[in-house]
Amino acid sequence: MNYRQEIDGLRAIAVMGVILYHVGLKSISAGYAGVDVFFVISGFLIGGIIFRERANGTFRYRNFYARRARRILPALFTVILLSMLAGWWTMMPQTLRYFGGAALSTLLFISNIWFFQVIDYFNPAALKDPLIHTWSLAVEEQFYFFVPLLFGLLWRFGTKVLFWVFATLALISLATAVLTNIDSPMAAFYLIHTRAWELFAGVLAALAFPKLAVSPRTSGWLANLGLLLILAGLGLIPAHVPWPGGWTIIPVTGTVLVLLFGQAPSLARTALTLRPLTLIGLVSYSAYLWHQPLISFLDLAGYPLSGWLQALATVAAILAASWLSWRFIEQPFRRGASPSKTFVRGSLIMAGLGIATFSVGGHITKGYPNRMPAEVHALLAYAKSQPATYKQCLAVRESVMELEMSKRCAHGAETTPSVAVWGDSHAALLGQALGDTLSQYGMALQELTLSSCQPIPNLLNHGQTRAAKCEWFNNQVMDHLLATPTLETIVLHASWGSFISNADATNWVGDRITDDLYSYPSDKSPFMPDDARKDAISAELIHAITTLRSAGKTVILVHAIPSPGFRPTKYFGRKLWYGETLDQNIGFPQTLFNQSSMDPHAFLTDIATKTGALVFDPQNQICQDGMCYVIKNGEPLYFDGGHLSMPGLSIVIPPLADLVRSVN
């Protein structure tokens, strides 16, 4: 196939959509759809190559994979190796150890599986991972492992059979993506079986392309429609919709139309062949590779993106690095300008061995901890400052349905529990600590907690894996509480703002925090008007508290813990590492907490007033004299971005225990 400038224009739009989305341009609400555009283009080009070589009798598996290696590996290995060097000087041990796992999985083209297991792409923390974007390369290479085999198996039956088998597989993959998104959106996002339809769409376009017989005028209109669908997909698709799924059909269809009809004279062709776009398209692979590490390491080094000037400067740096990578790495290897095949093979093998060695060494040593002094390790150790029973007593959605409410964890004295703690992981932290304090007075409590699950029945959480398990759990808890008269005092606690609010915010050090989780009634749409959604949540919580109080129980609403939104152990550990001296007490203006918590705080206070529930506000212990502390007497009060450490619990628990005792 002859060189088509408009395909480079498509690549430019795809990569710039991803880059602008990652630097925080809000108007590119679905910039990540650029990856889907890449998938279709890749399927079209590679599928076309296989088809033509099969037709000519020249296809060889060895040659096919050798070309893929020369195209993909040199720039990819360079990015990984330089990221390892940068990580050595910027990453905490556990982060570097995890990074090594990501690097090794990228080397093996299974990073999509790795990231599916450990991170949510739409979580703000994903932007701090230098290699998270390699999941898409893994999907492509997995696809190109079996598609040439399918061509080989089906070729004898003719092109028509080949086309319809691929079309059937594409439809099955699309249906699987839609169904998987219901219970496991991250599996739908990362894994090959829910992404294959996009690559198959490109392959199908390549099979259909030689037989097209459409007038230039009609082709032009179809190309224009295709470009319009792509741009609309990037800029107008609402945030947080299930992806991939029905919405993904828009940019995928648009890309197929441009690939099929983009050669005809049209406004789309004119736009896509503009020199600035085609230049970016030429370096798009390198731009995609370099953009994520540059953004990540700026953040890790203490320079997170904020404001237009930083964003524009970062984009300029990405494009500059991309051109250098394309000119001095991609092209020499790809065009055969390197000395010999032996040099190519040897350099790639050595780079791969270097990456593997670094990754395995990082795992064995737990992140090469000897890089930093003992006082840094002492501070980082607070990341594990949790009650002994915290993880074993906090249920997770994967296995929660196997648990019996009557056999859930009990804490405190050897007596029948009279107190229940109901809520999410923040409530789970209260369980053992509160039980131990109450045991001094001959009391015990039962812990009824599920990770990322608010203690309000009949709600789902948008975008949450196995979201229905939370609703099931809360209904089981309510039934258990009503059926257990000895449980007289019910403590409700959660990170309330995470479920009630649906608005982005900033943490206490100024980083943007994207709100990607919120609750809504299980019988309503997650996209219902926000005021109506909050009213419905209020009605459900009022009903739950009223029901419990009618059964003779006392209800204590515990407000949200002041959440700094960053990890004090890592943040201040890095400062120590870089030679700064830390004060014994470090806090932030209480106004920062109030700005993010005012609505949820008023929301719960109003509900307590309407229902007669008691209120406990841990803000009164964490925040004093206008400051909310993250380090007190040299000890971090949090083990992560919002969960209290043991020193933090030691401040909050005594007054909460006094309140519980007073009503029990």
C-alpha positions in Angstrom: 0.0 0.0 0.0 1.3 3.4 -0.9 2.0 6.0 1.8 -1.1 7.8 2.9 -0.6 11.1 4.6 -4.0 11.2 6.1 -3.2 8.2 8.2 -0.3 10.1 9.8 -2.8 12.9 10.4 -5.0 10.4 12.2 -2.1 9.2 14.3 -1.4 12.8 15.2 -5.0 13.4 16.4 -4.9 10.1 18.3 -1.6 10.8 20.1 -2.4 14.4 20.9 -5.8 13.4 22.3 -4.0 11.1 24.7 -1.3 13.6 25.6 -3.7 16.5 26.2 -5.9 14.3 28.3 -3.0 13.3 30.5 -1.7 16.8 30.9 -5.2 17.7 32.2 -6.9 19.5 29.4 -10.6 19.3 30.5 -12.1 19.9 27.1 -10.6 16.6 25.9 -13.0 14.6 28.2 -12.3 11.3 26.4 -8.8 11.9 25.1 -8.0 8.3 26.1 -10.1 7.3 23.0 -7.0 8.2 21.0 -5.8 4.7 22.0 -8.8 3.2 20.3 -8.0 5.2 17.1 -4.5 3.7 17.3 -5.9 0.2 17.6 -8.0 0.5 14.5 -5.2 2.0 12.5 -2.8 -0.7 13.7 -5.3 -3.4 12.7 -5.8 -1.8 9.3 -2.1 -1.5 8.5 -0.9 -4.9 9.9 -3.9 -6.7 8.7 -3.4 -5.3 5.3 0.3 -6.4 5.3 -0.6 -10.0 6.3 -3.4 -10.1 3.7 -1.2 -8.9 0.8 1.7 -11.1 1.7 -0.6 -14.1 2.0 -2.1 -13.3 -1.4 1.4 -13.0 -2.9 2.6 -16.1 -1.1 5.4 -14.2 0.6 4.2 -14.2 4.2 6.7 -15.6 6.7 6.1 -15.7 10.4 9.7 -15.1 11.2 9.9 -12.0 8.9 6.6 -10.7 10.3 7.7 -10.8 13.9 11.2 -9.5 13.1 9.6 -6.4 11.5 7.5 -5.9 14.6 10.5 -6.2 16.9 12.5 -3.6 14.9 9.5 -1.3 14.9 8.5 -1.6 18.5 11.4 -2.6 20.7 14.3 -0.1 20.2 12.3 3.0 21.3 10.4 1.0 23.9 13.6 -0.4 25.5 15.2 3.0 25.5 12.2 4.5 27.3 12.2 1.7 29.9 16.0 2.0 30.6 16.0 5.7 31.0 12.9 5.5 33.2 14.8 3.0 35.4 17.6 5.5 35.7 15.2 8.3 36.6 13.4 6.0 39.0 16.6 5.2 40.8 16.8 8.9 41.8 13.1 9.7 42.4 11.2 6.6 43.5 10.7 5.3 47.0 11.7 1.6 47.5 8.2 0.1 47.2 7.5 2.3 44.2 10.7 1.3 42.5 10.0 -2.4 43.3 6.5 -2.0 41.7 8.0 -0.2 38.7 10.3 -3.1 38.2 7.3 -5.4 38.0 5.7 -3.1 35.4 9.0 -3.0 33.4 9.3 -6.8 33.3 5.6 -7.2 32.3 6.2 -4.6 29.6 9.2 -6.6 28.4 7.0 -9.7 28.1 4.0 -7.8 26.6 1.7 -8.6 29.5 1.6 -5.2 31.1 -2.1 -4.9 30.5 -2.6 -7.9 32.8 -0.2 -6.4 35.3 -1.9 -3.0 35.4 -5.4 -4.7 35.5 -4.3 -6.4 38.7 -2.7 -3.4 40.4 -4.1 0.0 39.2 -7.1 1.8 37.9 -6.3 3.7 34.7 -8.7 6.5 35.6 -7.4 6.9 39.1 -5.1 10.0 39.5 -2.4 7.8 40.8 -2.1 6.3 37.3 -0.5 9.5 36.1 2.4 8.8 38.4 3.1 5.5 36.8 5.7 5.9 34.1 4.8 2.8 32.2 1.0 2.5 32.5 0.5 3.5 28.9 2.3 0.3 27.8 -0.8 -1.7 28.4 -2.0 -0.8 24.9 1.3 -2.1 23.4 0.7 -5.4 25.2 -2.9 -5.6 23.8 -1.6 -5.0 20.3 1.2 -7.6 20.5 -1.1 -10.2 22.0 -3.5 -9.6 19.1 -0.6 -10.0 16.6 0.4 -13.2 18.2 -2.8 -15.0 17.2 -4.1 -13.1 14.2 -1.4 -14.3 11.8 -2.3 -17.8 12.9 -6.0 -17.2 12.2 -5.0 -16.0 8.7 -3.0 -19.1 8.2 -5.8 -21.4 9.4 -8.6 -19.8 7.4 -6.8 -18.7 4.2 -7.6 -21.9 2.4 -11.3 -21.2 2.8 -11.2 -17.9 0.9 -11.4 -14.2 1.7 -15.2 -14.2 2.3 -14.9 -16.8 5.1 -12.0 -15.0 6.6 -14.0 -11.7 6.6 -17.0 -13.2 8.3 -15.1 -15.2 10.9 -13.2 -12.0 11.8 -16.5 -10.0 11.9 -18.1 -12.6 14.2 -15.1 -12.5 16.5 -15.3 -8.7 16.6 -19.0 -8.8 17.5 -18.3 -11.4 20.3 -15.5 -9.2 21.6 -17.7 -6.1 21.6 -20.5 -7.9 23.4 -18.0 -9.2 25.9 -16.7 -5.7 26.6 -20.2 -4.4 27.2 -21.1 -7.2 29.5 -17.7 -7.2 31.4 -18.1 -3.5 32.1 -21.1 -4.2 34.3 -19.1 -6.0 37.0 -15.4 -5.5 36.1 -14.8 -2.3 34.2 -11.0 -2.5 34.6 -11.0 -6.0 33.1 -13.0 -4.5 30.1 -10.5 -1.7 29.8 -7.2 -3.6 29.9 -7.7 -7.1 28.6 -7.4 -8.4 25.0 -10.7 -10.2 24.8 -12.6 -6.9 25.3 -10.3 -4.9 23.1 -9.9 -7.3 20.1 -12.9 -5.9 18.3 -11.3 -2.6 17.8 -8.2 -4.2 16.1 -10.5 -6.5 14.2 -12.4 -3.4 12.9 -9.1 -2.3 11.3 -8.4 -5.7 9.9 -11.9 -5.9 8.4 -11.4 -2.5 6.9 -8.1 -3.7 5.3 -9.9 -6.8 3.8 -12.7 -4.6 2.5 -10.5 -1.8 1.1 -9.4 -3.4 -2.2 -13.0 -4.1 -3.2 -14.5 -0.7 -2.5 -16.5 0.9 -5.3 -17.8 4.2 -4.0 -17.9 7.5 -6.0 -15.3 10.1 -5.0 -18.1 12.5 -3.9 -19.7 9.9 -1.6 -16.2 8.8 -0.3 -15.4 12.5 0.5 -18.6 12.8 2.6 -18.0 9.6 4.4 -14.4 10.7 5.2 -15.7 13.9 6.6 -18.2 12.1 8.7 -15.5 9.8 10.0 -13.3 12.7 11.1 -16.3 14.4 12.7 -17.0 11.2 14.7 -13.4 10.9 15.9 -13.3 14.6 17.1 -16.7 14.3 18.7 -15.5 11.1 20.4 -12.5 12.7 21.9 -14.1 16.0 23.0 -17.8 15.3 23.6 -18.1 11.8 25.1 -19.0 12.3 28.8 -16.4 11.4 31.4 -16.6 8.1 33.3 -18.7 6.3 30.7 -18.1 2.5 30.5 -15.0 2.0 28.3 -14.7 0.2 25.9 -18.4 -0.2 25.2 -21.2 1.4 23.2 -19.6 4.9 23.3 -16.4 3.5 21.9 -18.1 2.6 18.7 -18.2 6.4 17.8 -14.4 6.9 17.4 -13.9 3.4 16.1 -16.4 3.9 13.4 -15.0 7.3 12.5 -11.5 5.8 12.2 -12.8 3.0 9.9 -14.5 5.6 7.7 -11.4 7.7 7.3 -9.2 4.6 6.6 -11.6 3.4 3.9 -12.5 6.7 2.2 -9.8 9.2 3.3 -7.9 9.1 0.0 -10.8 10.9 -1.8 -10.8 14.7 -2.1 -12.5 16.0 1.1 -12.3 18.5 3.9 -11.1 15.6 6.1 -8.2 14.8 3.8 -7.2 18.4 3.5 -7.2 18.8 7.3 -5.4 15.5 8.0 -2.7 16.1 5.5 -1.7 19.5 6.9 2.1 19.4 7.5 2.0 20.0 11.3 -0.3 17.0 11.7 1.7 14.7 9.4 4.9 15.6 11.2 3.4 14.7 14.6 2.0 11.6 13.0 5.4 10.5 11.9 6.7 10.6 15.5 3.5 9.5 17.1 4.8 6.2 18.4 7.7 7.9 20.1 5.4 10.6 21.4 3.1 8.0 22.9 6.1 6.2 24.5 7.7 9.3 26.0 4.7 11.3 27.1 3.8 9.2 30.2 7.3 9.0 31.7 7.9 12.7 31.3 4.6 13.6 33.0 5.2 10.9 35.7 8.8 11.9 36.6 7.9 15.6 36.7 5.4 14.7 39.4 7.7 12.3 41.2 10.4 15.0 41.3 7.9 17.4 42.9 6.8 19.3 39.8 3.2 18.2 39.2 1.4 19.8 36.2 -0.6 22.8 37.2 -1.8 25.5 34.8 -1.5 26.1 31.1 2.1 27.2 31.0 3.4 24.0 32.6 1.1 21.9 30.4 2.2 23.6 27.2 5.9 23.4 28.2 5.4 19.7 28.9 3.7 19.0 25.6 6.6 20.9 23.8 9.2 18.7 25.7 7.3 15.5 24.8 7.3 16.5 21.1 11.0 17.4 21.2 11.9 14.1 22.9 9.7 12.3 20.3 11.5 13.8 17.3 14.9 12.8 18.8 13.7 9.3 19.6 12.2 8.9 16.1 15.3 10.4 14.3 18.1 8.6 16.3 16.4 5.4 17.6 13.3 4.4 15.6 14.6 5.2 12.1 18.1 3.6 12.3 16.7 0.3 13.5 13.6 0.3 11.4 15.2 1.3 8.1 18.2 -0.9 8.5 20.7 1.9 9.0 22.3 0.1 12.0 25.5 -1.8 11.2 24.1 -5.3 11.0 21.4 -7.7 12.0 23.8 -9.1 14.6 24.1 -5.6 16.1 20.3 -5.2 16.2 19.7 -8.6 17.7 22.5 -8.2 20.2 21.6 -4.7 21.3 18.0 -5.7 21.9 19.0 -8.9 23.8 21.3 -6.9 26.0 18.7 -4.2 26.7 16.1 -6.9 27.5 18.5 -8.6 29.9 19.3 -5.3 31.5 15.6 -4.6 32.1 14.9 -8.1 33.4 18.0 -8.0 35.8 17.0 -4.6 37.2 13.4 -5.7 37.7 14.2 -9.0 39.4 16.9 -7.3 41.6 14.3 -4.7 42.6 11.9 -7.4 43.6 14.5 -9.3 45.6 15.9 -6.3 47.4 12.4 -4.7 47.8 13.3 -1.6 45.8 17.0 -1.2 46.4 16.5 0.4 49.8 20.2 1.1 50.4 19.9 4.1 48.2 18.6 6.2 51.0 19.4 6.9 54.7 17.9 5.2 57.8 15.8 8.2 58.8 13.9 7.9 55.5 13.2 4.2 56.1 12.0 5.1 59.6 9.4 7.5 58.1 8.4 5.1 55.3 7.8 2.3 57.8 4.7 4.2 58.9 3.1 3.1 55.6 2.4 -0.2 57.4 1.2 1.4 60.7 -2.2 -0.4 60.8 -4.1 -2.4 63.4 -3.1 -6.1 63.3 -6.6 -7.2 62.2 -7.2 -4.4 59.7 -6.7 -6.4 56.5 -8.2 -9.7 57.7 -11.4 -8.1 59.0 -12.0 -5.8 56.1 -14.0 -7.6 53.5 -13.4 -7.2 49.8 -16.0 -7.5 47.1 -14.3 -10.5 45.5 -15.1 -12.8 48.4 -17.7 -10.9 50.5 -20.6 -13.1 49.6 -18.8 -16.1 51.2 -19.0 -14.4 54.6 -21.7 -14.7 57.3 -22.5 -11.5 59.1 -22.9 -13.2 62.5 -19.3 -14.5 62.2 -17.7 -11.2 61.3 -14.8 -10.0 63.4 -15.4 -9.1 67.0 -13.1 -6.8 69.0 -12.8 -6.0 72.7 -13.7 -7.9 75.9 -14.8 -11.6 75.9 -18.5 -10.7 75.9 -21.4 -10.4 73.5 -20.8 -7.3 71.3 -23.1 -4.4 72.0 -21.6 -2.1 69.4 -21.3 -2.5 65.7 -19.1 -0.5 63.3 -20.5 -0.4 59.8 -18.7 1.2 56.8 -15.8 1.1 54.5 -12.0 0.8 55.0 -11.9 3.9 57.1 -14.5 2.3 59.4 -12.4 -0.9 59.5 -9.5 1.1 60.9 -11.7 2.1 63.9 -12.7 -1.6 64.6 -9.8 -3.1 66.6 -8.6 0.2 68.0 -12.1 1.1 69.3 -12.7 -2.4 70.5 -9.4 -2.5 72.5 -10.3 0.8 74.2 -13.9 -0.4 75.0 -12.5 -3.7 76.4 -11.2 -1.7 79.4 -14.8 -1.2 80.3 -15.9 -4.8 79.7 -17.4 -3.9 76.2 -17.0 -5.5 72.8 -17.9 -4.5 69.2 -18.5 -6.3 65.9 -16.9 -5.0 62.7 -19.1 -5.0 59.6 -16.9 -3.4 56.9 -16.4 -3.7 53.2 -13.7 -1.9 51.2 -15.0 1.1 49.3 -18.6 0.6 50.4 -20.6 3.3 52.1 -22.9 2.1 54.9 -26.1 3.1 53.1 -28.3 0.4 51.6 -29.7 0.4 48.0 -26.8 2.3 46.5 -24.2 1.4 43.8 -20.9 3.1 43.2 -20.3 4.3 39.6 -17.2 2.7 37.9 -16.6 0.2 40.7 -15.6 -3.4 40.1 -18.3 -5.8 41.3 -20.4 -2.8 42.4 -23.5 -4.9 43.1 -21.6 -6.6 46.0 -21.7 -3.4 48.0 -25.5 -3.2 47.7 -25.8 -6.9 48.7 -23.5 -6.4 51.6 -25.4 -3.4 53.0 -28.7 -5.2 52.8 -27.2 -8.2 54.7 -25.7 -5.9 57.4 -29.1 -4.1 57.9 -30.9 -7.5 58.2 -28.2 -8.7 60.7 -28.4 -5.5 62.8 -32.2 -5.7 63.0 -32.1 -9.4 63.9 -29.5 -8.9 66.7 -31.0 -7.0 69.6 -27.8 -7.1 71.6 -26.1 -4.8 69.1 -27.5 -1.6 70.6 -25.1 1.1 69.3 -24.3 1.4 65.6 -21.3 3.5 64.5 -21.6 4.5 60.8 -18.3 5.8 59.2 -16.9 6.1 55.7 -14.9 8.5 53.5 -18.3 10.2 52.9 -17.1 12.7 50.4 -15.9 10.0 48.1 -19.5 8.7 47.7 -21.6 11.8 48.1 -19.6 14.3 46.0 -19.0 14.1 42.3 -16.6 16.9 41.7 -12.8 17.2 41.2 -10.7 18.8 43.9 -7.1 19.4 44.9 -5.2 17.8 47.7 -3.4 19.7 50.5 -0.2 20.1 48.4 -2.1 21.3 45.3 -2.3 18.2 43.2 -5.5 17.7 41.2 -7.7 14.9 42.5 -10.1 13.5 40.0 -13.5 12.3 41.4 -14.0 8.9 39.7 -16.3 7.2 42.3 -19.7 8.3 43.5 -22.9 6.7 44.7 -26.3 6.6 43.1 -29.5 4.6 43.7 -29.4 1.1 42.4 -32.7 1.7 40.5 -31.5 4.9 38.8 -29.0 5.9 36.2 -25.5 6.9 37.3 -25.9 9.9 35.1 -29.0 11.3 36.8 -28.9 15.0 37.8 -26.5 15.5 40.7 -28.9 17.3 43.0 -31.5 14.5 42.5 -28.7 11.9 43.1 -27.7 13.5 46.5 -31.4 13.8 47.5 -31.8 10.1 46.8 -28.7 9.3 48.9 -30.0 11.4 51.7 -33.4 9.6 51.6 -31.7 6.2 51.7 -29.5 7.2 54.7 -32.4 8.8 56.5 -34.5 5.6 56.0 -31.6 3.4 57.2 -31.0 5.5 60.4 -34.8 5.8 61.1 -35.2 2.0 60.7 -32.3 1.3 63.1 -33.6 3.8 65.7 -37.1 2.4 65.4 -35.6 -0.9 66.4 -34.3 0.7 69.6 -30.7 1.3 68.5 -28.5 4.4 69.0 -26.8 5.6 65.8 -23.5 7.5 65.8 -22.5 9.2 62.5 -18.8 9.6 62.4 -17.8 12.4 60.0 -15.0 11.8 57.4 -11.4 11.9 58.6 -9.6 15.0 57.3 -8.0 13.6 54.2 -4.7 15.2 52.9 -5.0 13.4 49.6 -1.3 12.6 49.4 0.9 10.1 51.2 2.8 12.0 54.0 5.2 9.1 54.3 6.3 9.3 50.7 6.0 13.0 50.4 8.1 13.9 53.4 10.3 10.8 53.0 11.4 12.2 49.7 12.1 15.6 51.3 14.3 13.8 53.9 16.0 11.9 51.1 16.9 15.1 49.3 18.4 16.6 52.4 15.6 18.7 53.9 15.0 18.9 57.7 11.5 18.2 58.9 9.7 19.8 61.8 8.2 17.5 64.5 4.8 18.9 63.8 3.7 19.5 60.2 0.2 20.7 59.3 -1.8 22.4 56.6 -4.5 25.2 56.9 -7.8 23.8 58.0 -9.4 25.8 55.2 -8.0 23.2 52.7 -10.0 20.5 54.4 -13.1 22.6 54.8 -13.1 23.5 51.1 -13.3 19.8 50.1 -15.5 18.6 53.0 -18.0 21.4 53.5 -20.8 19.9 51.4 -20.5 16.3 52.8 -20.1 17.7 56.3 -23.3 19.7 56.0 -25.0 16.8 54.3 -24.4 14.5 57.3 -25.1 17.1 59.9 -28.5 17.8 58.3 -29.3 14.1 58.3 -28.3 13.7 61.9 -30.6 16.6 62.8 -33.5 15.0 61.0 -33.0 11.5 62.4 -31.8 12.1 65.9 -28.5 10.4 65.2 -25.5 11.4 67.3 -22.5 13.0 65.6 -18.7 12.5 66.2 -16.3 14.8 64.2 -12.7 13.6 64.1 -11.7 16.9 62.7 -11.7 18.2 66.3 -8.8 15.9 67.1 -6.8 16.1 63.9 -7.2 19.9 63.4 -6.2 22.4 66.0 -5.8 26.2 66.0 -6.6 26.4 62.3 -4.2 23.6 61.2 -4.8 20.0 60.2 -1.8 17.9 61.1 -0.3 15.2 59.0 2.8 14.7 61.3 2.5 15.1 65.1 5.4 14.7 67.5 7.5 13.3 64.6 4.9 10.6 63.7 2.8 10.6 60.5 -0.9 10.5 61.4 -1.8 8.8 58.1 -0.3 5.6 56.5 -1.6 6.7 53.0 -3.5 9.5 51.5 -6.5 9.4 53.8 -6.3 6.4 56.3 -5.2 7.1 59.8 -2.0 5.4 61.1 -1.7 4.0 64.6 -0.6 7.4 65.9 -3.6 9.0 64.2 -5.9 6.5 65.7 -4.5 7.1 69.1 -5.7 10.7 68.9 -9.2 10.0 67.5 -10.2 6.8 69.3 -10.4 7.9 73.0 -13.0 10.6 72.6 -15.0 8.4 70.2 -14.9 5.6 72.8 -16.1 8.1 75.5 -19.1 8.9 73.3 -19.9 5.2 72.7 -19.7 4.5 76.4 -22.0 7.4 77.3 -24.9 6.0 75.2 -24.3 2.2 75.5 
